[in-house]
Amino acid sequence: MNIIALPAFADNYIWLLHDQGRALVVDPGDAEPVLNALQSRGLHLEAILVTHHHPDHTGGVAELRAVTGATVWGPAREAIPAPFAALKDGDTIEALGKTWMVLDVPGHTAGHIAYFADDVDGAPLLFCGDTLFSGGCGRIFEGTPGQMLASLDRLAALPDTTRVYCTHEYTLSNLRFARAVEPGNEALRRHEHDCAALRERGQATLPSSIAVERQINPFLRSREPVVRRAVQAWRSTPDDDVAVFAALRQWKNEFR
């Protein structure tokens, strides 16, 4: 299975998977880079997977469906370009010869979903949209901090070897904030060094992995004593999990 990052807009990635002439894409905010990739590689688009309704993730759906006839899958509780097959937590779909489990992961949006396959070329794979980023998480626009924390807990519980494909190249910015939270985190320092080298070569910092994110991502580490102390030093907050997480997210919102 080949997995390709198609850059779109300022910092989006549209993920293209293909195998023996068949392809699927995830969160195509723009049809043009997908159509170009399909044509240059001689691929037929069979499926479009959508994680949430934001235009930078759905803007190319209608054109791609019209041109290719691909089946569109998306969150049942969000308005994405119809017609599409509506998915909810626990559903499974078959696409490109793989079984994908649907996970409800609200927080960034109210009906956000993720797609998980337990074996793609020997390792699990996660398409998590804007819920989990490398070194960060999505802004909380429609959900609540409690929902986002629960969603991240769910993703953090996936196998360590799970490859994490999110949809924005935010990694270096996220890691700069993570260092402010945990300046003594050696795993974080090494990861930032490696990611900076990738970007200098014009390469994506993704995929990450659940194992890496559990070591370096402050939003998966908000219960760690060192993170809780850092949050309290930034702004005094009640000492419960959701309140600390909410304060950590607000710190990131204000961080410059």
C-alpha positions as CSV (number, residue, x, y, z in Angstrom):
1,M,0.0,0.0,0.0
2,N,1.4,3.4,-1.0
3,I,0.5,6.4,1.1
4,I,1.2,9.9,-0.3
5,A,0.8,13.3,1.2
6,L,-0.7,15.7,-1.2
7,P,-0.1,19.3,0.0
8,A,-3.1,21.7,-0.2
9,F,-3.6,25.3,0.8
10,A,-1.0,26.6,3.3
11,D,-0.5,23.5,5.5
12,N,-3.1,20.8,4.8
13,Y,-2.3,17.3,3.7
14,I,-4.7,15.2,1.7
15,W,-3.8,11.6,2.2
16,L,-3.9,9.4,-0.9
17,L,-3.6,5.6,-0.5
18,H,-3.3,3.5,-3.6
19,D,-2.7,-0.2,-4.4
20,Q,-2.7,-1.8,-7.9
21,G,-4.4,1.1,-9.6
22,R,-7.1,1.7,-6.9
23,A,-7.1,4.7,-4.6
24,L,-8.8,6.4,-1.7
25,V,-8.3,9.9,-0.3
26,V,-8.9,11.4,3.1
27,D,-10.3,14.9,3.7
28,P,-9.9,16.3,0.2
29,G,-10.3,20.0,0.7
30,D,-9.2,20.7,-2.9
31,A,-10.0,18.4,-5.8
32,E,-7.1,19.7,-8.1
33,P,-4.1,18.0,-6.4
34,V,-6.1,14.8,-6.1
35,L,-7.1,14.7,-9.8
36,N,-3.5,15.6,-10.8
37,A,-2.1,12.7,-8.6
38,L,-4.7,10.2,-10.0
39,Q,-3.9,11.2,-13.6
40,S,-0.1,11.1,-13.2
41,R,-0.2,7.7,-11.5
42,G,-2.9,6.1,-13.5
43,L,-5.2,5.6,-10.5
44,H,-8.9,5.1,-10.1
45,L,-10.4,6.8,-7.1
46,E,-12.8,4.4,-5.3
47,A,-13.4,6.0,-1.9
48,I,-13.4,9.4,-0.2
49,L,-13.1,9.4,3.6
50,V,-14.1,12.5,5.5
51,T,-13.4,13.2,9.2
52,H,-15.4,16.4,9.7
53,H,-17.2,19.2,7.9
54,H,-14.7,22.1,7.7
55,P,-14.3,23.4,4.2
56,D,-10.5,22.7,4.0
57,H,-11.4,19.0,4.5
58,T,-14.5,18.8,2.2
59,G,-14.1,21.5,-0.5
60,G,-13.1,19.0,-3.2
61,V,-15.6,16.2,-2.3
62,A,-18.3,17.1,-4.8
63,E,-16.0,17.5,-7.8
64,L,-14.1,14.3,-7.0
65,R,-17.3,12.4,-6.7
66,A,-18.7,13.8,-9.9
67,V,-15.5,13.1,-11.9
68,T,-14.6,9.7,-10.5
69,G,-17.8,8.2,-9.1
70,A,-16.1,7.5,-5.8
71,T,-18.1,6.5,-2.7
72,V,-18.1,9.2,-0.1
73,W,-18.0,8.2,3.6
74,G,-18.4,10.8,6.4
75,P,-19.7,11.6,9.9
76,A,-23.4,11.0,10.4
77,R,-23.7,14.1,12.7
78,E,-22.1,16.6,10.4
79,A,-23.1,18.3,7.2
80,I,-20.8,17.4,4.4
81,P,-21.5,17.5,0.6
82,A,-24.3,15.0,-0.1
83,P,-24.9,12.3,-1.0
84,F,-22.6,10.4,1.3
85,A,-22.7,7.2,3.4
86,A,-23.2,8.3,7.0
87,L,-21.0,6.7,9.7
88,K,-21.2,6.5,13.5
89,D,-19.0,5.1,16.2
90,G,-18.4,1.4,15.9
91,D,-19.3,1.2,12.2
92,T,-16.9,-0.6,9.9
93,I,-16.4,0.0,6.2
94,E,-14.4,-1.8,3.5
95,A,-12.3,0.4,1.4
96,L,-9.2,-0.5,-0.7
97,G,-9.3,-4.0,0.5
98,K,-9.0,-3.0,4.2
99,T,-11.5,-2.8,7.1
100,W,-11.7,0.6,8.7
101,M,-13.3,1.1,12.1
102,V,-15.0,4.3,12.8
103,L,-14.3,6.1,16.0
104,D,-16.3,9.1,17.3
105,V,-13.7,11.7,18.5
106,P,-15.7,14.9,19.1
107,G,-14.1,18.1,20.4
108,H,-12.7,20.0,17.4
109,T,-16.2,19.6,15.9
110,A,-19.3,18.1,17.4
111,G,-19.4,15.1,15.1
112,H,-15.8,14.5,14.2
113,I,-14.8,10.9,13.4
114,A,-11.5,9.0,12.8
115,Y,-10.7,5.9,10.8
116,F,-8.6,3.1,12.2
117,A,-7.3,0.0,10.4
118,D,-5.5,-2.6,12.5
119,D,-3.2,-3.9,9.7
120,V,-2.0,-1.9,6.7
121,D,1.3,-3.4,5.5
122,G,1.9,-4.9,8.9
123,A,1.0,-2.0,11.3
124,P,-2.1,-0.2,12.4
125,L,-3.0,3.1,10.7
126,L,-5.1,6.0,11.9
127,F,-6.6,8.9,10.0
128,C,-7.5,11.4,12.8
129,G,-8.3,14.6,10.9
130,D,-8.0,17.6,13.2
131,T,-8.4,15.8,16.6
132,L,-4.8,14.7,17.2
133,F,-1.8,16.4,15.7
134,S,1.8,15.5,16.1
135,G,2.7,17.4,19.3
136,G,-0.7,18.9,19.6
137,C,-4.5,18.7,19.2
138,G,-7.2,20.6,17.3
139,R,-8.8,23.7,18.7
140,I,-12.0,23.1,20.5
141,F,-14.6,24.9,18.2
142,E,-17.9,23.0,18.8
143,G,-17.2,20.4,21.5
144,T,-16.1,20.7,25.1
145,P,-12.7,20.2,26.8
146,G,-14.1,17.1,28.4
147,Q,-15.1,15.6,25.0
148,M,-11.7,16.4,23.5
149,L,-9.8,14.9,26.4
150,A,-11.9,11.7,26.1
151,S,-11.3,11.6,22.4
152,L,-7.6,11.9,22.9
153,D,-7.6,9.3,25.6
154,R,-9.3,7.0,23.1
155,L,-6.7,7.6,20.5
156,A,-3.8,7.3,23.0
157,A,-5.1,3.8,23.9
158,L,-4.6,2.5,20.4
159,P,-1.6,0.3,19.8
160,D,1.8,2.0,20.2
161,T,2.7,1.1,16.6
162,T,-0.3,2.9,15.2
163,R,0.8,5.3,12.5
164,V,-0.9,8.7,13.0
165,Y,-1.9,10.6,9.8
166,C,-3.4,13.9,10.7
167,T,-4.2,16.6,8.2
168,H,-2.0,19.6,8.9
169,E,1.7,20.3,9.0
170,Y,1.6,22.0,12.4
171,T,4.3,19.8,14.0
172,L,7.1,22.3,14.6
173,S,4.8,25.0,15.9
174,N,3.2,22.4,18.2
175,L,6.6,21.2,19.4
176,R,7.7,24.7,20.2
177,F,4.7,25.0,22.6
178,A,5.4,21.5,24.0
179,R,8.9,22.5,24.9
180,A,7.5,25.5,26.9
181,V,5.4,23.0,28.8
182,E,8.1,20.3,29.3
183,P,11.5,21.9,28.7
184,G,13.2,18.8,30.3
185,N,11.6,16.2,28.0
186,E,14.5,14.6,26.2
187,A,12.2,12.6,23.8
188,L,10.6,15.8,22.8
189,R,14.0,17.5,22.1
190,R,15.0,14.6,19.9
191,H,11.7,14.5,18.0
192,E,11.8,18.3,17.4
193,H,15.4,17.9,16.0
194,D,14.3,15.1,13.7
195,C,11.2,17.0,12.5
196,A,13.2,20.2,11.8
197,A,15.6,18.2,9.6
198,L,12.6,16.7,7.7
199,R,11.2,20.2,7.0
200,E,14.6,21.5,5.9
201,R,14.5,18.8,3.3
202,G,11.0,19.7,2.3
203,Q,9.5,16.5,3.7
204,A,6.4,15.9,5.8
205,T,6.9,15.3,9.6
206,L,4.1,12.8,9.3
207,P,3.1,10.1,10.0
208,S,3.9,10.1,13.7
209,S,3.0,7.1,16.0
210,I,0.9,6.7,19.1
211,A,4.1,5.6,21.0
212,V,5.9,8.9,20.0
213,E,2.9,11.0,20.8
214,R,2.5,9.6,24.2
215,Q,6.1,10.6,24.9
216,I,6.1,14.1,23.4
217,N,2.5,15.5,23.1
218,P,1.4,17.6,26.1
219,F,-2.3,17.0,25.3
220,L,-1.8,13.3,25.7
221,R,0.3,14.0,28.8
222,S,-2.0,16.4,30.7
223,R,-2.2,14.1,33.7
224,E,1.6,13.8,34.0
225,P,2.7,15.7,37.2
226,V,5.3,17.8,35.3
227,V,2.6,19.0,32.8
228,R,0.1,19.7,35.6
229,R,2.7,21.8,37.4
230,A,3.5,23.7,34.3
231,V,-0.2,24.5,33.7
232,Q,-0.6,25.6,37.3
233,A,2.4,27.8,37.0
234,W,1.0,29.4,33.8
235,R,-2.5,30.0,35.3
236,S,-4.0,28.7,38.5
237,T,-6.8,26.2,37.8
238,P,-8.8,23.6,39.6
239,D,-6.8,20.4,40.0
240,D,-9.0,18.0,38.1
241,D,-8.3,16.4,34.7
242,V,-10.7,18.3,32.6
243,A,-9.9,21.7,34.1
244,V,-6.1,21.2,33.6
245,F,-6.7,20.0,30.0
246,A,-8.9,23.0,29.3
247,A,-6.2,25.4,30.7
248,L,-3.5,23.6,28.7
249,R,-5.6,24.1,25.5
250,Q,-6.1,27.8,26.3
251,W,-2.4,28.2,27.0
252,K,-1.7,26.9,23.5
253,N,-4.4,29.2,22.0
254,E,-2.6,32.2,23.5
255,F,1.0,31.0,23.0
256,R,3.2,33.0,20.7
